[in-house]
Amino acid sequence: MTFQDVDQDLTTDVLIIGAGAAGIRTAVALKQAGVDCLLVSKREFGDAHTKMAAGGINASLGNLDPEDRWEIHAADTLKEGHFVNDPKAVELVCKNAPQAIEELAQWGCPFNTTEEGKINQRFFGAQSFRRTCYVGDHTGKAILDTLVQKAKDMGIKCLDGKYVFELLKENNKIIGALALDQKEKQLIRFASKYTVIAAAGYASIYSRSSSRKDENLGDAMRLALRAGAKLKDMEMVQFHPTGMVKPEEYEGKLVTEAVRGEGGHLLNADGKRFMENYSPEMMELDARDEVARAIAKEIAKGNGTEDKGVFLDISHKEEDFIKKKLPDMYERFESLGINIAEKAMEVAPTSHYSMGGLVIDFENGYTGVPGLYAVGEAACGLHGANRLGGNSLIETVVLGKLTGEGLSRKILEESSEQKNNSVKEKNFKPSSFPWQTQPEEIIEEIKLLMWEHAGIIRTEENLNNGLQKLEEIEIGMKENAVEAKSLDFQIKWKNLDLFTVLEVSKLVVKAAKERKESRGAHYRDDFPDKSEDWKVNLIWGLDEEGGLQMQKAEIPSISKKVQEALDEGHSLDYHQLE
């Protein structure tokens, strides 16, 4: 095949790009309403990034702490997001969370339960009450398995091994997409009335990431930006405090927050519990950004291990307790010859989640570009400057349902005579890319550059140097470009990753340079304080010439109910865990 040849045309009412929890829950809502939809995934169906979310999913059920309520969940979310969250998104998710959990349980999700048979809930960092529901320490996998089975039972189709790399647009409306088919080595052209981007985030543009290295590269952001959508708060990247350090093939792999939620201690190389120097009240259960920076600073002081890590120790708990509460962690380290009931785990911060993403209307997922919607980590607003642990999974199922239901109503209200847009007879030429013969080497160079220049602790000088190096890489790519037809299929596939990583990395660095303050996960060593002047969202789009342009947007007001919960001043008493 040549890159321009279309080998197959497919048609659907709603094309959903991404088959994780957000995409599947959107499809379920559409199918329940009788709307034709199609899931498209780069990975095999059931192997989405959702399965890597281990610790739990939030909802104010009040099963262990009856005084908890959705307004307090919303207050905790806003505080953790440093008040640049979209209050509308926060309310929608927190208010609908209990119903979403009950729905998952009805569909067969095997949540841990109390002796009374209620869904169990655990403490999670920066939360006022025990509201994190869980399935051991593999909650994401259990939820994904449940949703995949639900989709299969309903006859929802998923085409996996498909890389959607370009959205097709006519008269300012998205009418389809182009994708590479890894299995058949073909180019597929999709025609759709509506397209939903559920292709996750961009945490894997860093060298140390809890994501698998070939996903979460920013596909959603590049697709949407080029299609005319707006992006928001791209500087906000969450670095999870505890990723594995070794062996090399496990570097960055998440050590779930549930270890700290169940009482794990962070120790430096001298065996000292160092969080008392950084957060004496919250200790290990402070917000993720605080704990990650504390670990980074402890390592910078020379108190880390030889491999630039620290230790996470839960060996003071009984082995049976660890096996019950943290079965996956116990088994993973046991397979590496480490019994975590006897020996501490070596950990270090790892890029984990991107709070930035597409600007949407959270009631229906609309991006503002006709025909284009978004949901899940691809969208921005719920988490603000830092994500509350356990909120990512609940976002997928709550907003997936709302997006699917909103689209269903829209489609069913339209004339039954309206047909899908036909793209077969239209001549869509894919964008011109500077194809490379060794894209993987450049990707790794960019990821390392991002870790060094736009990581946990940032400065103007470092960001400027990082941007200059990214621009030099881009110039080199143009100078060394080759014809697409000269490359085999897999090299083309990796080139698409490269183009995405480069574009998204440049935007993250530019956004980090722009925000001259420290807020949440974005920490500027040269502007270490939070500034009221920067209590805004940074919105990015393309001008008529295709250049980036930025504007500041004011944060909408918080509702009276949620403000009352904030004023009540709820917080976790860490010593409840002692």
C-alpha positions as semicolon CSV with decimal commas, in nm:
position;residue;x (nm);y (nm);z (nm)
1;M;0,000;0,000;0,000
2;T;0,100;0,361;-0,040
3;F;0,004;0,605;0,230
4;Q;-0,259;0,773;0,012
5;D;-0,440;0,458;-0,104
6;V;-0,772;0,391;0,071
7;D;-0,825;0,017;0,101
8;Q;-1,154;0,010;0,291
9;D;-1,449;0,241;0,359
10;L;-1,663;0,196;0,671
11;T;-1,973;0,386;0,782
12;T;-2,133;0,440;1,124
13;D;-2,353;0,697;1,296
14;V;-2,102;0,752;1,579
15;L;-1,731;0,674;1,554
16;I;-1,568;0,640;1,898
17;I;-1,189;0,667;1,893
18;G;-1,061;0,475;2,195
19;A;-1,200;0,167;2,369
20;G;-1,116;0,227;2,733
21;A;-1,380;0,280;3,002
22;A;-1,482;0,623;2,867
23;G;-1,526;0,505;2,510
24;I;-1,709;0,186;2,604
25;R;-1,946;0,360;2,847
26;T;-2,029;0,611;2,572
27;A;-2,098;0,325;2,332
28;V;-2,320;0,147;2,585
29;A;-2,535;0,458;2,627
30;L;-2,564;0,496;2,249
31;K;-2,651;0,131;2,198
32;Q;-2,912;0,140;2,476
33;A;-3,082;0,421;2,283
34;G;-3,068;0,224;1,957
35;V;-2,797;0,435;1,793
36;D;-2,542;0,274;1,562
37;C;-2,186;0,319;1,688
38;L;-1,841;0,175;1,635
39;L;-1,543;0,159;1,870
40;V;-1,194;0,188;1,720
41;S;-0,886;0,105;1,928
42;K;-0,510;0,097;1,876
43;R;-0,481;-0,192;2,123
44;E;-0,677;-0,515;2,150
45;F;-1,028;-0,480;2,289
46;G;-1,004;-0,516;2,666
47;D;-0,641;-0,405;2,687
48;A;-0,696;-0,031;2,727
49;H;-0,505;0,192;2,967
50;T;-0,803;0,181;3,205
51;K;-0,681;-0,154;3,335
52;M;-0,370;0,012;3,477
53;A;-0,571;0,226;3,722
54;A;-0,522;0,020;4,034
55;G;-0,626;0,187;4,357
56;G;-0,995;0,265;4,324
57;I;-1,289;0,471;4,206
58;N;-1,453;0,752;4,403
59;A;-1,815;0,796;4,505
60;S;-1,968;0,941;4,820
61;L;-2,164;0,628;4,911
62;G;-2,108;0,682;5,282
63;N;-2,081;0,309;5,346
64;L;-1,802;0,355;5,601
65;D;-1,833;0,727;5,672
66;P;-2,206;0,815;5,661
67;E;-2,133;1,186;5,693
68;D;-1,973;1,194;5,348
69;R;-2,182;1,343;5,067
70;W;-2,131;1,442;4,705
71;E;-2,079;1,809;4,791
72;I;-1,778;1,718;5,008
73;H;-1,644;1,499;4,727
74;A;-1,678;1,805;4,501
75;A;-1,505;2,026;4,759
76;D;-1,212;1,782;4,786
77;T;-1,187;1,771;4,405
78;L;-1,176;2,151;4,379
79;K;-0,919;2,184;4,657
80;E;-0,699;1,918;4,499
81;G;-0,738;2,094;4,162
82;H;-0,632;2,427;4,322
83;F;-0,959;2,586;4,207
84;V;-0,893;2,596;3,834
85;N;-1,132;2,303;3,780
86;D;-1,452;2,350;3,585
87;P;-1,712;2,360;3,869
88;K;-1,981;2,228;3,635
89;A;-1,775;1,920;3,555
90;V;-1,698;1,864;3,923
91;E;-2,065;1,876;4,020
92;L;-2,179;1,649;3,738
93;V;-1,924;1,381;3,822
94;C;-1,955;1,391;4,201
95;K;-2,335;1,405;4,199
96;N;-2,369;1,113;3,955
97;A;-2,087;0,902;4,099
98;P;-2,293;0,688;4,343
99;Q;-2,537;0,585;4,070
100;A;-2,246;0,495;3,840
101;I;-2,092;0,270;4,106
102;E;-2,421;0,094;4,170
103;E;-2,458;0,042;3,795
104;L;-2,113;-0,116;3,768
105;A;-2,193;-0,345;4,059
106;Q;-2,519;-0,450;3,891
107;W;-2,326;-0,530;3,575
108;G;-2,100;-0,763;3,771
109;C;-1,801;-0,556;3,885
110;P;-1,671;-0,752;4,190
111;F;-1,614;-0,467;4,434
112;N;-1,470;-0,557;4,773
113;T;-1,748;-0,555;5,031
114;T;-1,786;-0,500;5,403
115;E;-1,908;-0,769;5,644
116;E;-2,255;-0,621;5,597
117;G;-2,231;-0,676;5,221
118;K;-2,194;-0,309;5,124
119;I;-1,930;-0,190;4,878
120;N;-1,615;-0,128;5,078
121;Q;-1,435;0,206;5,066
122;R;-1,078;0,304;5,153
123;F;-0,884;0,620;5,232
124;F;-0,708;0,783;4,939
125;G;-0,471;1,080;4,938
126;A;-0,622;1,427;4,998
127;Q;-0,974;1,296;5,056
128;S;-1,178;1,385;5,363
129;F;-1,351;1,050;5,400
130;R;-1,330;0,690;5,289
131;R;-1,503;0,712;4,953
132;T;-1,272;0,515;4,724
133;C;-1,441;0,189;4,617
134;Y;-1,205;-0,083;4,504
135;V;-1,143;-0,432;4,377
136;G;-0,824;-0,521;4,564
137;D;-0,554;-0,326;4,384
138;H;-0,675;-0,399;4,031
139;T;-0,988;-0,183;4,022
140;G;-0,934;-0,047;3,672
141;K;-0,897;-0,393;3,522
142;A;-1,211;-0,514;3,698
143;I;-1,410;-0,216;3,570
144;L;-1,276;-0,252;3,218
145;D;-1,351;-0,624;3,215
146;T;-1,705;-0,547;3,331
147;L;-1,759;-0,286;3,061
148;V;-1,606;-0,502;2,786
149;Q;-1,839;-0,787;2,877
150;K;-2,136;-0,549;2,883
151;A;-2,042;-0,422;2,537
152;K;-2,006;-0,774;2,401
153;D;-2,341;-0,876;2,550
154;M;-2,502;-0,579;2,373
155;G;-2,335;-0,658;2,041
156;I;-2,119;-0,344;2,034
157;K;-1,844;-0,382;1,778
158;C;-1,482;-0,281;1,835
159;L;-1,222;-0,269;1,560
160;D;-0,885;-0,301;1,731
161;G;-0,537;-0,253;1,591
162;K;-0,652;0,070;1,420
163;Y;-0,456;0,397;1,446
164;V;-0,680;0,697;1,374
165;F;-0,438;0,968;1,268
166;E;-0,654;1,228;1,097
167;L;-1,009;1,361;1,122
168;L;-1,191;1,444;0,798
169;K;-1,361;1,780;0,782
170;E;-1,600;1,942;0,536
171;N;-1,778;2,277;0,576
172;N;-1,635;2,303;0,928
173;K;-1,792;1,970;1,031
174;I;-1,612;1,648;1,118
175;I;-1,749;1,381;0,887
176;G;-1,509;1,093;0,941
177;A;-1,152;0,983;0,995
178;L;-0,853;0,806;0,843
179;A;-0,686;0,514;1,019
180;L;-0,406;0,267;0,963
181;D;-0,504;-0,097;1,012
182;Q;-0,213;-0,278;1,174
183;K;-0,355;-0,624;1,116
184;E;-0,432;-0,590;0,746
185;K;-0,165;-0,324;0,671
186;Q;-0,432;-0,106;0,513
187;L;-0,564;0,247;0,513
188;I;-0,927;0,274;0,631
189;R;-1,158;0,568;0,575
190;F;-1,447;0,607;0,819
191;A;-1,764;0,806;0,751
192;S;-1,964;0,915;1,055
193;K;-2,232;1,162;1,155
194;Y;-2,049;1,222;1,481
195;T;-1,707;1,138;1,620
196;V;-1,616;1,097;1,988
197;I;-1,252;1,119;2,091
198;A;-1,188;0,892;2,389
199;A;-0,818;0,840;2,319
200;A;-0,682;0,922;2,667
201;G;-0,408;1,172;2,752
202;Y;-0,039;1,247;2,703
203;A;0,146;1,133;3,017
204;S;0,374;0,910;2,810
205;I;0,557;1,200;2,642
206;Y;0,796;1,162;2,940
207;S;1,075;0,904;2,965
208;R;0,952;0,771;3,298
209;S;0,579;0,707;3,277
210;S;0,331;0,471;3,435
211;S;0,174;0,427;3,091
212;R;0,294;0,173;2,843
213;K;0,542;0,354;2,622
214;D;0,334;0,332;2,305
215;E;0,010;0,476;2,444
216;N;-0,104;0,799;2,612
217;L;0,115;0,992;2,370
218;G;-0,137;1,269;2,302
219;D;-0,326;1,133;2,000
220;A;-0,647;1,301;2,115
221;M;-0,482;1,642;2,148
222;R;-0,312;1,638;1,808
223;L;-0,627;1,513;1,630
224;A;-0,853;1,769;1,794
225;L;-0,621;2,068;1,764
226;R;-0,570;2,008;1,393
227;A;-0,947;1,974;1,352
228;G;-1,008;2,317;1,506
229;A;-1,084;2,227;1,868
230;K;-0,945;2,412;2,170
231;L;-0,710;2,268;2,431
232;K;-0,683;2,379;2,793
233;D;-0,423;2,374;3,073
234;M;-0,171;2,159;2,884
235;E;0,100;2,240;3,142
236;M;-0,087;2,036;3,403
237;V;0,073;1,691;3,410
238;Q;0,045;1,478;3,722
239;F;0,355;1,298;3,841
240;H;0,253;1,006;4,056
241;P;0,479;0,977;4,361
242;T;0,545;0,605;4,333
243;G;0,660;0,433;4,017
244;M;0,895;0,137;4,011
245;V;1,266;0,205;3,965
246;K;1,389;-0,137;3,856
247;P;1,425;-0,371;3,679
248;E;1,458;-0,156;3,367
249;E;1,157;-0,308;3,191
250;Y;0,943;-0,212;3,493
251;E;1,074;0,145;3,527
252;G;0,787;0,386;3,585
253;K;0,529;0,111;3,631
254;L;0,284;0,229;3,893
255;V;0,302;0,123;4,255
256;T;-0,056;0,199;4,346
257;E;-0,153;0,476;4,585
258;A;-0,346;0,206;4,766
259;V;-0,016;0,103;4,930
260;R;-0,005;0,442;5,103
261;G;-0,381;0,437;5,151
262;E;-0,344;0,114;5,346
263;G;-0,069;0,262;5,566
264;G;0,256;0,242;5,368
265;H;0,548;0,463;5,479
266;L;0,796;0,650;5,259
267;L;1,158;0,615;5,374
268;N;1,479;0,768;5,242
269;A;1,800;0,574;5,190
270;D;1,879;0,612;5,561
271;G;1,549;0,457;5,659
272;K;1,403;0,788;5,782
273;R;1,034;0,859;5,729
274;F;1,097;1,187;5,551
275;M;0,740;1,305;5,479
276;E;0,729;1,451;5,830
277;N;0,968;1,719;5,699
278;Y;0,740;1,813;5,409
279;S;0,385;1,739;5,524
280;P;0,373;1,660;5,897
281;E;-0,008;1,660;5,909
282;M;-0,094;1,457;5,599
283;M;0,231;1,262;5,566
284;E;0,215;1,000;5,288
285;L;-0,150;1,080;5,217
286;D;-0,096;1,437;5,110
287;A;-0,186;1,535;4,754
288;R;0,001;1,355;4,479
289;D;0,185;1,667;4,362
290;E;0,306;1,740;4,716
291;V;0,431;1,386;4,773
292;A;0,596;1,365;4,430
293;R;0,784;1,693;4,487
294;A;0,885;1,583;4,836
295;I;1,039;1,266;4,694
296;A;1,213;1,462;4,416
297;K;1,356;1,707;4,669
298;E;1,468;1,430;4,903
299;I;1,652;1,263;4,616
300;A;1,804;1,598;4,511
301;K;1,939;1,642;4,865
302;G;2,134;1,320;4,825
303;N;1,905;1,115;5,047
304;G;1,788;0,883;4,773
305;T;1,905;0,539;4,666
306;E;2,182;0,471;4,414
307;D;1,911;0,445;4,147
308;K;1,764;0,784;4,247
309;G;1,465;0,646;4,430
310;V;1,328;0,613;4,783
311;F;1,159;0,328;4,966
312;L;0,790;0,256;5,015
313;D;0,747;0,025;5,311
314;I;0,436;-0,162;5,420
315;S;0,620;-0,446;5,592
316;H;0,489;-0,332;5,930
317;K;0,149;-0,472;5,826
318;E;0,061;-0,841;5,853
319;E;0,134;-1,049;5,544
320;D;-0,227;-1,173;5,523
321;F;-0,348;-0,811;5,531
322;I;-0,115;-0,719;5,243
323;K;-0,221;-1,020;5,036
324;K;-0,587;-0,930;5,084
325;K;-0,564;-0,557;5,030
326;L;-0,280;-0,541;4,776
327;P;-0,280;-0,874;4,592
328;D;-0,141;-0,745;4,262
329;M;0,143;-0,553;4,427
330;Y;0,230;-0,856;4,640
331;E;0,234;-1,087;4,337
332;R;0,423;-0,846;4,112
333;F;0,710;-0,794;4,355
334;E;0,709;-1,160;4,456
335;S;0,769;-1,247;4,088
336;L;1,079;-1,026;4,112
337;G;1,202;-1,203;4,424
338;I;1,081;-0,939;4,673
339;N;0,836;-1,012;4,953
340;I;0,684;-0,672;5,034
341;A;0,568;-0,808;5,370
342;E;0,938;-0,827;5,462
343;K;1,115;-0,573;5,241
344;A;1,043;-0,218;5,121
345;M;0,977;-0,137;4,754
346;E;1,211;0,105;4,573
347;V;1,009;0,382;4,405
348;A;1,040;0,724;4,240
349;P;0,795;0,970;4,081
350;T;0,658;0,882;3,738
351;S;0,450;1,074;3,484
352;H;0,101;0,941;3,539
353;Y;-0,188;1,152;3,419
354;S;-0,254;1,460;3,208
355;M;-0,508;1,704;3,349
356;G;-0,496;1,916;3,032
357;G;-0,696;1,833;2,723
358;L;-0,990;1,927;2,506
359;V;-1,231;2,201;2,604
360;I;-1,581;2,049;2,614
361;D;-1,933;2,105;2,739
362;F;-1,944;1,844;3,013
363;E;-2,317;1,780;2,987
364;N;-2,274;1,632;2,640
365;G;-1,903;1,621;2,554
366;Y;-1,928;1,873;2,270
367;T;-1,597;2,034;2,169
368;G;-1,741;2,329;1,979
369;V;-1,636;2,180;1,645
370;P;-1,950;2,051;1,467
371;G;-1,957;1,673;1,474
372;L;-1,677;1,635;1,730
373;Y;-1,711;1,525;2,094
374;A;-1,466;1,410;2,362
375;V;-1,472;1,220;2,690
376;G;-1,236;1,075;2,952
377;E;-0,873;1,179;2,994
378;A;-0,887;1,338;2,649
379;A;-1,108;1,612;2,795
380;C;-1,002;1,880;3,040
381;G;-1,180;2,044;3,332
382;L;-1,270;1,804;3,609
383;H;-0,926;1,780;3,766
384;G;-0,793;2,134;3,749
385;A;-0,425;2,161;3,842
386;N;-0,406;1,819;4,005
387;R;-0,623;1,510;3,995
388;L;-0,771;1,366;4,311
389;G;-0,676;0,997;4,325
390;G;-0,972;0,778;4,231
391;N;-1,141;1,046;4,020
392;S;-1,012;0,932;3,681
393;L;-1,217;0,611;3,674
394;I;-1,537;0,774;3,795
395;E;-1,499;1,044;3,530
396;T;-1,495;0,784;3,252
397;V;-1,820;0,613;3,347
398;V;-2,016;0,923;3,453
399;L;-1,924;1,144;3,159
400;G;-1,921;0,852;2,914
401;K;-2,285;0,792;3,001
402;L;-2,378;1,161;2,977
403;T;-2,200;1,201;2,643
404;G;-2,362;0,891;2,497
405;E;-2,707;0,990;2,619
406;G;-2,669;1,346;2,491
407;L;-2,557;1,229;2,149
408;S;-2,838;0,975;2,136
409;R;-3,100;1,241;2,196
410;K;-2,946;1,461;1,929
411;I;-2,935;1,183;1,671
412;L;-3,286;1,058;1,742
413;E;-3,424;1,411;1,716
414;E;-3,274;1,452;1,370
415;S;-3,470;1,361;1,061
416;S;-3,483;0,987;1,005
417;E;-3,414;1,061;0,641
418;Q;-3,074;1,214;0,720
419;K;-2,804;0,983;0,599
420;N;-2,441;0,947;0,697
421;N;-2,200;1,175;0,520
422;S;-2,044;0,992;0,230
423;V;-1,669;1,033;0,210
424;K;-1,613;0,772;-0,059
425;E;-1,633;1,011;-0,350
426;K;-1,446;1,291;-0,178
427;N;-1,075;1,338;-0,233
428;F;-0,920;1,374;0,111
429;K;-0,545;1,398;0,095
430;P;-0,374;1,317;0,428
431;S;-0,165;1,588;0,586
432;S;0,196;1,615;0,485
433;F;0,435;1,474;0,745
434;P;0,818;1,475;0,759
435;W;0,855;1,095;0,755
436;Q;1,160;0,952;0,932
437;T;1,350;0,629;0,889
438;Q;1,417;0,584;1,264
439;P;1,122;0,743;1,447
440;E;1,162;0,545;1,769
441;E;1,505;0,693;1,838
442;I;1,366;1,047;1,805
443;I;1,067;0,963;2,027
444;E;1,298;0,845;2,305
445;E;1,510;1,159;2,265
446;I;1,200;1,379;2,307
447;K;1,076;1,182;2,609
448;L;1,408;1,218;2,789
449;L;1,419;1,587;2,699
450;M;1,070;1,639;2,845
451;W;1,166;1,467;3,171
452;E;1,475;1,683;3,206
453;H;1,328;2,018;3,096
454;A;0,954;2,009;3,177
455;G;0,927;1,757;3,458
456;I;0,834;1,780;3,825
457;I;1,029;2,101;3,898
458;R;1,044;2,362;3,619
459;T;1,226;2,691;3,555
460;E;1,216;2,949;3,276
461;E;1,572;2,865;3,174
462;N;1,510;2,494;3,161
463;L;1,184;2,534;2,969
464;N;1,349;2,768;2,718
465;N;1,631;2,519;2,664
466;G;1,378;2,239;2,624
467;L;1,175;2,430;2,367
468;Q;1,487;2,519;2,172
469;K;1,589;2,153;2,160
470;L;1,240;2,049;2,048
471;E;1,253;2,304;1,767
472;E;1,597;2,178;1,665
473;I;1,458;1,824;1,651
474;E;1,171;1,947;1,434
475;I;1,412;2,121;1,194
476;G;1,622;1,805;1,176
477;M;1,314;1,600;1,095
478;K;1,226;1,829;0,805
479;E;1,582;1,817;0,672
480;N;1,596;1,437;0,693
481;A;1,243;1,364;0,572
482;V;1,186;1,074;0,331
483;E;0,893;0,964;0,112
484;A;0,623;0,769;0,297
485;K;0,613;0,507;0,023
486;S;0,975;0,416;0,099
487;L;0,886;0,302;0,453
488;D;0,737;-0,025;0,569
489;F;0,406;-0,025;0,752
490;Q;0,537;-0,046;1,108
491;I;0,776;0,245;1,055
492;K;0,483;0,454;0,929
493;W;0,289;0,359;1,241
494;K;0,574;0,472;1,468
495;N;0,612;0,792;1,267
496;L;0,256;0,884;1,360
497;D;0,355;0,845;1,725
498;L;0,655;1,070;1,663
499;F;0,451;1,349;1,504
500;T;0,210;1,336;1,797
501;V;0,478;1,334;2,068
502;L;0,659;1,629;1,912
503;E;0,351;1,847;1,869
504;V;0,213;1,778;2,215
505;S;0,552;1,818;2,385
506;K;0,602;2,162;2,229
507;L;0,260;2,268;2,352
508;V;0,322;2,143;2,706
509;V;0,651;2,333;2,726
510;K;0,496;2,653;2,588
511;A;0,208;2,629;2,835
512;A;0,448;2,568;3,125
513;K;0,650;2,875;3,018
514;E;0,334;3,083;3,004
515;R;0,204;3,003;3,354
516;K;0,436;3,201;3,579
517;E;0,330;3,060;3,913
518;S;0,322;2,725;4,095
519;R;-0,018;2,561;4,112
520;G;-0,089;2,194;4,174
521;A;0,117;1,966;3,954
522;H;0,275;2,264;3,774
523;Y;0,569;2,375;3,987
524;R;0,798;2,662;3,885
525;D;1,107;2,689;4,105
526;D;1,147;3,049;3,985
527;F;0,781;3,127;4,070
528;P;0,725;2,901;4,373
529;D;0,405;3,066;4,497
530;K;0,048;3,044;4,377
531;S;-0,083;3,371;4,234
532;E;-0,444;3,492;4,228
533;D;-0,366;3,655;3,892
534;W;-0,306;3,309;3,749
535;K;-0,626;3,154;3,882
536;V;-0,730;3,109;3,519
537;N;-0,739;2,846;3,249
538;L;-0,500;2,873;2,954
539;I;-0,684;2,801;2,629
540;W;-0,490;2,705;2,316
541;G;-0,599;2,690;1,953
542;L;-0,471;2,740;1,601
543;D;-0,496;3,069;1,414
544;E;-0,576;3,097;1,043
545;E;-0,211;3,036;0,952
546;G;-0,194;2,726;1,168
547;G;0,009;2,887;1,445
548;L;-0,063;2,844;1,814
549;Q;-0,250;3,116;1,997
550;M;-0,332;3,138;2,367
551;Q;-0,590;3,318;2,576
552;K;-0,675;3,325;2,944
553;A;-1,022;3,225;3,060
554;E;-1,183;3,307;3,393
555;I;-1,297;3,023;3,618
556;P;-1,678;2,990;3,649
557;S;-1,829;3,037;3,994
558;I;-1,884;2,754;4,241
559;S;-2,241;2,661;4,337
560;K;-2,380;2,750;4,678
561;K;-2,400;2,387;4,795
562;V;-2,040;2,310;4,710
563;Q;-1,919;2,638;4,856
564;E;-2,094;2,548;5,181
565;A;-1,909;2,216;5,186
566;L;-1,580;2,400;5,127
567;D;-1,659;2,639;5,411
568;E;-1,719;2,344;5,645
569;G;-1,346;2,273;5,619
570;H;-1,344;1,893;5,592
571;S;-1,007;1,720;5,573
572;L;-0,852;1,381;5,639
573;D;-0,712;1,319;5,983
574;Y;-0,406;1,119;5,882
575;H;-0,377;0,959;6,223
576;Q;-0,697;0,765;6,162
577;L;-0,463;0,524;5,983
578;E;-0,215;0,481;6,267
